[in-house]
Amino acid sequence: MPHDTSLIGTIVAGLGVAFLMGALAHRLRISPIAGYLLAGVLVGPFTPGFVADTGLALQLAEIGVILLMFGVGLHFSLKDLLSVRKIAVPGAILQIAVATALGMMLGLWLGWSIEGSAVFGLALSVASTVVLLRALQARDMVETEKGRIAVGWLIVEDLVMVLALVLLPAMFGGRGDEANGAGLLQSAAIVLLKVIGFGAFMFVVARRILPWVLHWVAHTGSRELFRLAVLAIALGVAFGAAVIFDVSFALGAFFAGMILGETPLSRRAAEETLPLRDAFAVLFFVSVGMLFDPKVLVEQPGPVLATVAIIVVGKSVAAFALVRAFGHTSQTALTVSASLAQIGEFSFILAGLGVGLKVLPETGRDLILAGALLSILFNPILFTLAVRRIRADSDPETDGDAAVMAAPAAPTVRTVLIGFGRVGSHIGGLVCGRGEQLTVIEDQKDMAAAARAAGATVIVGDATKESVLRQAGLDIASTLLIAIPEGVEAGAIVRRARAINPKLLIVARAHSDEEVNDLVRRGADHVVMAERETAARMAERALMMRG
């Protein structure tokens, strides 16, 4: 009996080839994203062999975007969004204007119309949700000040793209040249009313219903039903937002996550959606690779390089300058600019709409896809280089902050704590609660302020720098507690700390056996892995109660 296997074939080919290429990328010590993109090229229509269904792949990728934005919403409260509005709103709008202008100049140089060049430039101005969030999550930066600015910036870009996707058909659709200024204003007003209506519905109605539903399901005790409820809420709200209010799937999912993020079940909801979110995020990268025709690299190398330069250099420079102009540090500016140096899903949608309306030539769509593929491929590398540059170069501003916030190191310094996040804040509370003197090294000003409020002496700076460690009095301290989650950074800190004070007791945090072995090899006296400690405490408690 014959069966239609397009969906199954697309999923199997996408995940299977992505696994092989991702494993190869891991073996070569490069980002697995590069392997996923190459997998898309291999199963796409422009290379010989099996060809997956591109339309189905794009829809599956959209599910990944929905789940990813839902997960971000769980950790990104309305308070956080409003806290960065002063930089995210004007910064994103100005950066979009700069990137659009650069794209228009390239389009006009290639002989396109003003309208087509404007659509091309607009497509180059918006970053990929998946790529940006993957880069931030890989470094535990989503909940930091830098992460909040980057995500807030991204949300503003998405809102601008929603407006553009509604206005373009009004300008160049059936009415064509008959569209006038009054019609444009009317379309913009309708879009604004829809967004406001969706926001009002979510915060007035859904804010009461969704948490109640999730709590009711949690009380049933069924993990399967709870997972199903979370997925139904994420996908259902996203779909309803797009169908009823004409806003993007991503924006709808983000609001749904933000509503549930205010409940005590937010962490559990995030954990339940993680495996499916990762799987569909992989399909997103595969779908991008499927759209790419490698011939464009040979036939139009100049325009391709110019497009990539606008995305990687032009946008980054504009974002860096804007973040610095708003008074933030070079570290924050570099993080935000590097995370935005790519384009993704909204660019593809805008390019397809432009070609469908006969505004953007097909050559423009090919250049957008080439720019997206290459920028996504290079973005993890650029992000890593930016982070290394931050740590390698001395930042006078950071040193100045340390001088203002921290008291001079005194001979009585006994314990130094690195990181005042979720784990570090608990450690700091215990140490300060015993009346011991504690010095905290933290590079995030909001967390540094929390540490200072808890009674600790605070050094605002990068703990991987020897000068910052010495400023914290590590040479006369007795104990160093490393509470940051990044294993590579922790290893560098352990090595420098051991060189400064060979007698120092170093206790670090790890998430895998490999990190434990690396930290011990570099000089840590004791490494705590959460899973092991939990198992040990549970077994110990059981034996005590039984005895």
VMD Tcl script that draws the C-alpha trace (Angstrom):
set ca {
  {0.00 0.00 0.00}
  {1.62 3.31 -1.06}
  {2.20 5.98 1.54}
  {3.02 9.69 1.30}
  {6.35 9.87 3.09}
  {7.35 13.48 2.36}
  {7.15 14.55 6.01}
  {8.83 11.42 7.35}
  {11.53 11.56 4.68}
  {12.23 15.22 5.39}
  {12.57 14.64 9.15}
  {14.68 11.50 8.75}
  {16.97 13.03 6.13}
  {17.27 16.32 8.00}
  {18.07 14.86 11.41}
  {20.10 11.93 10.08}
  {22.43 13.92 7.84}
  {22.58 16.70 10.44}
  {23.79 14.17 12.99}
  {26.55 12.95 10.67}
  {27.68 16.44 9.70}
  {27.35 17.70 13.27}
  {29.50 14.82 14.53}
  {32.09 15.61 11.86}
  {32.08 19.29 12.85}
  {32.51 18.31 16.51}
  {35.41 16.05 15.52}
  {37.05 18.95 13.69}
  {36.40 21.19 16.74}
  {34.21 23.67 14.90}
  {30.65 24.73 15.66}
  {28.07 21.96 14.99}
  {25.91 24.64 13.37}
  {28.29 24.50 10.41}
  {27.56 20.79 10.10}
  {23.80 21.33 10.24}
  {23.99 23.94 7.47}
  {26.09 21.66 5.31}
  {23.56 18.89 5.91}
  {20.86 21.15 4.49}
  {22.93 21.79 1.37}
  {23.43 18.03 0.91}
  {19.70 17.20 1.11}
  {18.62 20.34 -0.75}
  {17.48 20.69 -4.37}
  {20.79 22.11 -5.63}
  {22.94 19.05 -4.94}
  {22.63 15.52 -6.39}
  {21.03 12.67 -4.48}
  {18.04 12.70 -2.15}
  {16.06 15.94 -2.11}
  {13.96 16.74 0.97}
  {10.76 18.76 0.82}
  {11.87 22.37 1.30}
  {8.39 23.63 2.17}
  {7.93 21.04 4.90}
  {11.43 21.72 6.23}
  {10.68 25.43 6.60}
  {7.46 24.69 8.49}
  {9.28 22.29 10.82}
  {11.93 24.95 11.37}
  {9.21 27.44 12.30}
  {8.14 25.07 15.09}
  {11.72 25.24 16.39}
  {11.58 29.03 16.40}
  {8.27 28.92 18.29}
  {9.61 26.58 20.97}
  {12.85 28.52 21.29}
  {11.09 31.86 21.72}
  {8.72 30.23 24.20}
  {11.71 29.08 26.24}
  {13.20 32.56 26.20}
  {9.90 34.01 27.32}
  {9.96 31.68 30.32}
  {13.18 33.35 31.49}
  {12.55 36.88 30.23}
  {9.97 38.72 32.30}
  {8.14 41.89 31.31}
  {10.19 43.71 33.94}
  {13.38 42.63 32.15}
  {12.00 43.76 28.80}
  {11.05 47.17 30.14}
  {14.43 47.50 31.84}
  {16.20 47.59 28.45}
  {13.60 49.55 26.49}
  {15.68 52.73 26.57}
  {18.45 51.10 24.56}
  {16.65 48.24 22.76}
  {13.97 50.35 21.07}
  {16.02 53.27 19.70}
  {19.10 51.09 19.20}
  {17.28 48.47 17.12}
  {15.47 51.07 15.02}
  {18.66 53.00 14.28}
  {20.59 49.82 13.50}
  {17.82 48.72 11.10}
  {18.04 52.11 9.39}
  {21.83 51.84 8.96}
  {21.71 48.27 7.61}
  {18.82 49.10 5.28}
  {20.71 52.10 3.90}
  {23.79 49.96 3.26}
  {21.70 47.31 1.54}
  {19.96 49.94 -0.59}
  {23.31 51.28 -1.78}
  {24.39 47.78 -2.82}
  {21.07 47.15 -4.58}
  {21.21 50.44 -6.48}
  {24.81 49.71 -7.46}
  {23.60 46.38 -8.91}
  {20.96 48.22 -10.95}
  {17.84 47.35 -8.96}
  {14.90 49.64 -8.30}
  {14.69 51.76 -5.18}
  {11.85 49.62 -3.85}
  {13.72 46.37 -4.45}
  {16.88 47.78 -2.90}
  {14.91 48.89 0.16}
  {13.43 45.40 0.63}
  {16.89 43.89 0.19}
  {18.39 46.22 2.80}
  {15.55 45.58 5.22}
  {16.08 41.82 4.89}
  {19.75 42.28 5.84}
  {18.89 44.29 8.98}
  {17.18 41.66 11.16}
  {19.05 38.96 13.06}
  {18.07 35.31 13.36}
  {16.22 34.39 16.53}
  {17.63 30.87 16.63}
  {21.26 31.83 16.04}
  {21.25 34.70 18.54}
  {19.61 32.69 21.29}
  {21.83 29.67 20.66}
  {24.91 31.88 21.04}
  {23.63 33.44 24.27}
  {22.38 30.18 25.78}
  {25.66 28.41 25.03}
  {27.36 30.92 27.34}
  {24.58 31.27 29.95}
  {24.09 34.91 28.97}
  {20.33 35.05 28.34}
  {19.58 36.25 31.88}
  {22.50 38.71 32.07}
  {22.29 42.40 31.25}
  {24.02 41.80 27.91}
  {21.62 38.99 27.10}
  {18.55 41.03 28.01}
  {19.69 43.88 25.77}
  {20.35 41.51 22.86}
  {17.01 39.71 23.24}
  {15.12 42.98 23.71}
  {16.85 44.32 20.61}
  {15.75 41.21 18.73}
  {12.12 41.59 19.84}
  {12.05 45.16 18.54}
  {13.51 43.96 15.22}
  {10.79 41.30 15.01}
  {8.09 43.91 15.61}
  {9.49 46.09 12.83}
  {9.55 43.09 10.48}
  {5.92 42.26 11.33}
  {5.01 45.81 10.35}
  {7.02 45.53 7.13}
  {5.41 42.22 6.15}
  {1.96 43.78 6.47}
  {2.81 47.06 4.75}
  {4.58 45.57 1.72}
  {1.48 43.94 0.23}
  {-0.44 47.16 0.85}
  {2.22 49.12 -1.03}
  {3.01 46.76 -3.89}
  {0.15 44.26 -3.93}
  {-3.12 44.33 -5.84}
  {-3.53 48.10 -5.66}
  {0.04 48.60 -6.88}
  {0.76 52.21 -7.62}
  {-2.60 53.28 -6.27}
  {-1.33 52.94 -2.74}
  {-0.95 56.36 -1.22}
  {0.18 57.89 2.03}
  {-3.28 57.65 3.56}
  {-3.45 53.94 2.73}
  {-0.04 53.36 4.27}
  {-1.04 55.14 7.45}
  {-4.24 53.13 7.61}
  {-2.32 49.84 7.20}
  {0.20 50.86 9.86}
  {-2.62 51.80 12.23}
  {-4.32 48.43 11.68}
  {-1.08 46.56 12.40}
  {-0.50 48.62 15.54}
  {-4.04 47.94 16.74}
  {-3.59 44.20 16.17}
  {-0.36 44.13 18.16}
  {-1.94 46.16 20.97}
  {-4.98 43.90 20.90}
  {-2.84 40.79 21.14}
  {-0.83 42.25 24.01}
  {-3.99 43.28 25.85}
  {-5.50 39.82 25.39}
  {-2.36 38.10 26.70}
  {-1.97 40.31 29.78}
  {-5.65 40.62 30.66}
  {-7.15 37.25 29.72}
  {-4.37 34.73 29.06}
  {-2.41 35.89 32.09}
  {-5.18 34.48 34.28}
  {-6.12 31.39 32.29}
  {-2.77 29.88 31.20}
  {-1.11 29.70 34.67}
  {-4.31 28.19 36.11}
  {-4.34 25.50 33.41}
  {-0.68 24.65 33.96}
  {-1.08 24.45 37.73}
  {-4.12 22.19 37.35}
  {-2.17 19.86 35.07}
  {0.80 19.84 37.45}
  {-1.46 18.74 40.30}
  {-2.57 15.71 38.29}
  {0.91 14.28 38.82}
  {1.24 13.21 35.19}
  {4.55 14.29 33.68}
  {3.35 13.31 30.21}
  {0.24 15.45 30.53}
  {2.28 18.38 31.87}
  {4.67 18.20 28.91}
  {1.74 18.04 26.52}
  {0.11 21.05 28.18}
  {3.29 23.12 27.86}
  {3.66 22.27 24.17}
  {-0.03 22.91 23.52}
  {0.21 26.34 25.15}
  {3.38 27.31 23.29}
  {2.23 26.17 19.85}
  {-1.42 27.09 20.36}
  {-0.76 30.67 21.45}
  {1.78 31.15 18.65}
  {-0.63 29.83 16.03}
  {-3.53 31.85 17.42}
  {-1.42 34.99 17.47}
  {-0.59 34.56 13.78}
  {-4.09 33.59 12.62}
  {-6.21 35.91 14.75}
  {-3.95 38.92 15.36}
  {-1.59 38.66 12.33}
  {1.54 38.87 14.49}
  {4.48 36.50 14.10}
  {4.59 32.97 15.51}
  {7.77 33.89 17.37}
  {6.19 36.93 19.03}
  {3.14 34.92 20.11}
  {5.30 32.17 21.59}
  {7.45 34.72 23.39}
  {4.42 36.31 25.07}
  {3.11 32.88 26.07}
  {6.44 32.02 27.67}
  {6.61 35.39 29.39}
  {3.16 34.82 30.94}
  {4.11 31.37 32.24}
  {7.51 32.68 33.34}
  {5.78 34.48 36.20}
  {4.63 31.17 37.69}
  {6.63 28.81 39.95}
  {6.41 26.14 37.23}
  {8.46 28.10 34.70}
  {11.69 26.14 35.26}
  {9.93 22.80 34.88}
  {8.19 24.01 31.71}
  {11.54 25.04 30.24}
  {13.08 21.65 31.01}
  {10.18 19.77 29.45}
  {10.42 21.66 26.12}
  {14.21 21.54 25.85}
  {14.68 18.24 23.92}
  {12.01 19.05 21.32}
  {13.29 22.61 21.04}
  {16.80 21.42 20.28}
  {15.59 18.92 17.65}
  {13.54 21.49 15.76}
  {16.29 24.10 16.04}
  {18.52 21.65 14.16}
  {15.84 21.38 11.46}
  {15.91 25.16 11.18}
  {19.58 25.18 10.25}
  {19.02 22.30 7.84}
  {16.21 24.23 6.16}
  {18.48 27.25 5.68}
  {21.08 25.05 4.02}
  {18.42 23.56 1.70}
  {17.64 27.00 0.28}
  {21.23 27.70 -0.63}
  {22.48 27.27 -4.22}
  {26.28 26.94 -4.06}
  {26.60 28.27 -7.63}
  {25.95 31.81 -6.43}
  {29.35 31.80 -4.70}
  {31.06 31.23 -8.05}
  {28.82 33.30 -10.30}
  {28.53 36.40 -8.08}
  {31.47 36.49 -5.65}
  {31.60 40.29 -5.43}
  {27.95 40.89 -4.48}
  {28.08 37.93 -2.08}
  {31.10 39.36 -0.27}
  {29.47 42.79 -0.14}
  {26.28 41.28 1.32}
  {28.21 39.38 3.97}
  {30.20 42.52 4.79}
  {26.97 44.48 5.40}
  {25.66 41.76 7.70}
  {28.82 40.96 9.61}
  {30.67 44.30 9.57}
  {28.11 47.02 8.88}
  {25.49 45.82 11.36}
  {28.09 45.00 14.00}
  {29.79 48.38 13.82}
  {26.44 50.16 13.97}
  {25.27 48.10 16.95}
  {28.59 48.54 18.78}
  {28.53 52.31 18.30}
  {24.90 52.58 19.40}
  {25.38 50.50 22.57}
  {28.45 52.54 23.52}
  {26.55 55.77 22.75}
  {23.95 54.74 25.32}
  {26.63 54.51 27.99}
  {27.20 50.75 28.18}
  {30.61 49.12 28.45}
  {32.70 47.82 25.57}
  {32.05 44.29 26.80}
  {28.29 44.72 26.45}
  {28.68 46.45 23.08}
  {30.87 43.67 21.71}
  {28.49 40.98 22.93}
  {25.42 42.64 21.40}
  {27.13 43.48 18.10}
  {28.55 39.96 17.69}
  {25.21 38.30 18.45}
  {23.43 40.44 15.84}
  {26.01 39.82 13.07}
  {23.81 37.38 11.11}
  {20.40 37.14 9.47}
  {17.78 34.42 9.48}
  {14.13 33.46 9.36}
  {12.52 36.90 8.93}
  {15.00 37.67 6.16}
  {13.86 34.58 4.25}
  {10.18 35.48 4.66}
  {10.78 39.07 3.57}
  {12.83 37.97 0.57}
  {10.14 35.52 -0.53}
  {7.46 38.18 -0.20}
  {9.55 40.68 -2.16}
  {10.06 38.23 -5.01}
  {6.37 37.26 -4.98}
  {5.34 40.92 -5.27}
  {7.86 41.35 -8.12}
  {9.66 44.05 -6.16}
  {12.87 42.18 -5.36}
  {14.68 40.36 -8.18}
  {15.44 36.67 -7.69}
  {19.13 37.59 -7.61}
  {18.43 39.52 -4.42}
  {16.88 36.46 -2.79}
  {19.93 34.38 -3.74}
  {22.25 36.97 -2.19}
  {20.15 37.06 0.99}
  {20.33 33.28 1.30}
  {24.07 33.29 0.67}
  {24.55 36.05 3.24}
  {22.39 34.18 5.75}
  {24.26 30.92 5.29}
  {27.72 32.46 5.52}
  {26.85 34.78 8.42}
  {25.26 31.92 10.39}
  {28.33 29.81 9.62}
  {30.75 32.51 10.81}
  {28.71 33.87 13.72}
  {29.81 31.33 16.37}
  {33.41 32.01 15.39}
  {32.92 35.77 15.55}
  {31.13 35.48 18.88}
  {33.98 33.45 20.34}
  {36.60 35.87 19.00}
  {34.68 38.81 20.48}
  {34.55 37.15 23.90}
  {38.25 36.33 23.78}
  {39.06 39.90 22.75}
  {37.11 41.20 25.73}
  {39.08 38.98 28.10}
  {42.45 39.58 26.48}
  {42.28 43.37 26.47}
  {42.27 45.39 29.64}
  {39.12 47.47 29.97}
  {39.79 50.78 31.75}
  {36.08 51.24 32.39}
  {35.83 47.93 34.21}
  {38.89 48.76 36.30}
  {37.34 52.09 37.12}
  {34.14 50.41 38.23}
  {36.14 48.10 40.45}
  {37.87 51.02 42.10}
  {34.54 52.68 42.83}
  {32.57 49.67 44.04}
  {35.20 47.71 45.90}
  {37.06 48.59 49.04}
  {40.85 48.10 48.95}
  {41.89 44.54 49.63}
  {42.62 44.07 53.32}
  {44.78 41.46 55.03}
  {41.62 39.98 56.56}
  {40.29 38.77 53.20}
  {39.63 35.04 53.59}
  {37.19 33.91 50.89}
  {36.90 35.01 47.27}
  {33.79 34.07 45.29}
  {33.63 34.28 41.50}
  {30.14 34.74 40.11}
  {27.01 35.90 41.93}
  {24.33 34.26 39.80}
  {21.86 31.61 40.91}
  {24.52 29.41 42.54}
  {26.89 32.16 43.64}
  {24.17 34.16 45.38}
  {23.30 31.16 47.57}
  {26.96 30.63 48.41}
  {27.41 34.30 49.20}
  {24.38 34.31 51.47}
  {25.74 31.37 53.46}
  {29.25 32.83 53.79}
  {28.07 36.32 54.72}
  {25.47 34.82 57.04}
  {28.28 33.26 59.09}
  {29.85 36.68 59.50}
  {32.86 35.89 57.31}
  {34.41 38.48 55.05}
  {33.66 37.74 51.40}
  {35.02 39.30 48.24}
  {32.98 38.72 45.07}
  {34.26 39.08 41.51}
  {31.39 39.71 39.08}
  {31.32 41.27 35.59}
  {27.57 42.00 35.54}
  {26.65 45.24 37.27}
  {23.19 44.08 38.35}
  {24.59 40.95 40.00}
  {27.46 42.96 41.46}
  {24.93 45.29 43.06}
  {23.13 42.29 44.56}
  {26.40 40.99 45.99}
  {27.19 44.35 47.52}
  {23.68 44.49 49.04}
  {24.35 41.08 50.61}
  {27.35 42.52 52.46}
  {30.23 41.42 50.24}
  {33.12 43.46 48.92}
  {32.65 43.56 45.14}
  {35.17 43.67 42.34}
  {33.49 44.44 39.00}
  {35.67 42.84 36.38}
  {36.67 39.78 34.37}
  {37.87 37.03 36.71}
  {40.01 35.45 34.00}
  {42.38 38.42 34.23}
  {45.27 38.09 36.67}
  {45.06 41.78 37.59}
  {41.45 41.39 38.73}
  {42.28 38.29 40.78}
  {45.10 40.11 42.51}
  {42.87 43.13 43.16}
  {40.47 40.79 44.97}
  {43.30 39.84 47.34}
  {43.70 36.29 46.07}
  {47.36 36.21 47.08}
  {46.38 36.46 50.78}
  {43.03 34.63 50.64}
  {42.53 31.14 52.01}
  {39.65 29.94 49.82}
  {38.52 30.50 46.25}
  {34.98 29.48 45.26}
  {34.25 29.41 41.51}
  {30.48 29.47 40.92}
  {30.33 30.39 37.22}
  {28.90 27.72 34.88}
  {31.43 28.14 32.06}
  {33.96 25.31 32.30}
  {36.54 26.89 29.98}
  {36.60 30.16 31.91}
  {36.73 28.30 35.22}
  {39.76 26.34 34.00}
  {41.61 29.53 33.09}
  {40.75 31.04 36.48}
  {41.98 27.95 38.36}
  {45.29 28.00 36.51}
  {45.94 31.70 37.20}
  {44.75 31.46 40.80}
  {47.03 28.53 41.53}
  {49.98 30.50 40.12}
  {49.14 33.50 42.32}
  {48.63 31.52 45.54}
  {49.90 27.89 45.59}
  {48.41 27.33 49.07}
  {44.93 28.47 48.08}
  {41.99 26.07 48.60}
  {40.08 26.07 45.29}
  {36.53 24.72 45.02}
  {34.94 24.86 41.56}
  {31.69 23.95 39.84}
  {31.30 21.60 36.84}
  {28.58 20.04 34.72}
  {30.33 16.99 33.25}
  {33.05 14.47 33.98}
  {35.24 16.12 31.33}
  {35.00 19.49 33.11}
  {35.75 17.83 36.46}
  {38.91 16.20 35.10}
  {40.04 19.41 33.39}
  {39.58 21.54 36.52}
  {41.40 19.03 38.72}
  {44.24 18.85 36.21}
  {44.56 22.64 36.27}
  {44.81 22.77 40.07}
  {41.35 22.69 41.67}
  {41.28 20.97 45.07}
  {37.63 19.96 44.87}
  {35.11 20.09 42.02}
  {31.38 19.91 42.71}
  {29.12 18.33 40.10}
  {25.44 18.83 40.91}
  {24.30 15.36 39.90}
  {26.90 13.61 42.08}
  {26.26 15.81 45.10}
  {22.51 15.33 44.85}
  {22.90 11.55 44.66}
  {25.30 11.52 47.62}
  {23.04 13.66 49.81}
  {19.97 11.57 49.01}
  {21.75 8.32 49.81}
  {23.21 9.79 53.01}
  {19.81 11.06 54.14}
  {18.20 7.69 53.45}
  {20.85 5.84 55.48}
  {20.50 8.27 58.41}
  {16.73 7.92 58.52}
  {16.91 4.14 58.23}
  {19.52 3.92 60.98}
}
mol new
graphics top color blue
foreach p $ca { graphics top sphere $p radius 0.5 }
foreach p [lrange $ca 0 end-1] q [lrange $ca 1 end] { graphics top cylinder $p $q radius 0.2 }
display resetview
